[in-house]
């Protein structure tokens, strides 16, 4: 995983975006989502493993495989794009 010690991330803005999306998509407040910040190498490896594409991408998303849990899934964002 990337070293995020020198990466600026506006957590408040990210929370506002998530709140708007949740409201627009009627997602209840008891749901959770994993958000991972990645670098080019890691996201390329994941893209190859899960999608068969040996290239970088800006975002990968994976829905939860267990529908009765409050987990929605995973979103991986490449911070180097």
N, C-alpha and C positions, 0 to 999 in steps of 0.2 A: 504494500500500500504506500501511497505517496506521503512524504513528510509535509504535513499541513502547517507547520509552525510559522511559515512565512506567507501563508495564503489567507487573504481576507475573505471572510464569509459573513454576510449580514444575516444573522440568525433571525432577527425580528422580521426582516423582509421575507425570508424563507417561510417563517411561520404564517405570515399574512397570506402568502401565495397558497400554502396548504389549506388555510382556513377558507379561502375563496373557492378553491377547487372542491373541498369537502362540502361546502354549502351548495354549490352548483350541481354537484353529482349526488346530493342527498346521502352523504356518507355520515353515519352516526358517530358521535364523539367517542364511543368506546373502541373504535377501530384503531389499529396501529399500522405503521408502515416503516420498513427499514430503508434508510437512505445512506448510501455509501458514496463517498467521494474517492475517485480513482485517478490514476495517471494513465498515460497513453499505453504503456506496456501491459498493464493489468487489464484494462478494458479490451484491448486487442485479444489477449489470451481468452478472456471470457466470451468475447464475440465468436472466436474460433470454436471454442468448446461447445457452446450452446446453440449457435446459429450456423456453424460451418463456414463462417466468413472470416478470413484471415486479414482483417483490416480494422483500423480504429473506427470508433463511432462516438458520438457525443453522449448518448444515453442508451442504457439497456434497462428493460423492465421485465419482471417475472411475477406473475400472479401467484398467490398462495395456492398450494395444492390441496389444502384442507379448508373447505368452505365454512365449517362451523366454528373455527377459531376467529378471534377478533383481528388476526393478522391479514392485511390486504395483500402484502407481497413485498417485493424488493425493487428499488430503483437505484441504479448505479450511474453516476454522472462523472464524465471525464472533465477534470478541472483544467487540463492542459489544452483543451480545444480553443 
